[in-house]
Amino acid sequence: MDHFAHSPTTILIINIVGVVAGISDAINNGYQSWGPLFGKLFFSFWVIIHLYPFLKGLMGKQNRTLMIIVI
């Protein structure tokens, strides 16, 4: 993997971990914590969606099924 792939991969991993951590924190803290979470989730999903073509190219294809789906 070359140097150009490290930054987008790191950004994707941080955003995916942030989504999981935010949802689990909101589940643990109750109803009042869901409001501020929606803005953060929107931005995280926006970043993930815009980096999805990079992720798709990074993972490759396996019998016309994306490898990210297989994993």
C-alpha positions, 0 to 999 in steps of 0.5 A, a space after each residue: 500500500 502506498 503513502 496515498 492510501 494511508 490518509 483516506 484509510 485512516 479517515 474511514 476507520 476513524 469515522 466508522 469507529 466514531 459512528 459505532 462509539 456514538 451510537 453505543 454512547 447514545 444507547 447507554 445515556 438515554 433519550 437526551 443524547 440522541 439529539 446532538 448525535 444526529 449532526 455528528 452521525 450525518 457528518 460521519 456518514 457524509 465522509 464515509 459515503 464520499 470515500 466509498 469509491 476509494 474503499 471499493 477500489 481498495 478492497 477489490 472485487 470477488 465474483 462481482 461481490 464487493 469484498 467489503 460486503 464479504 468481510 
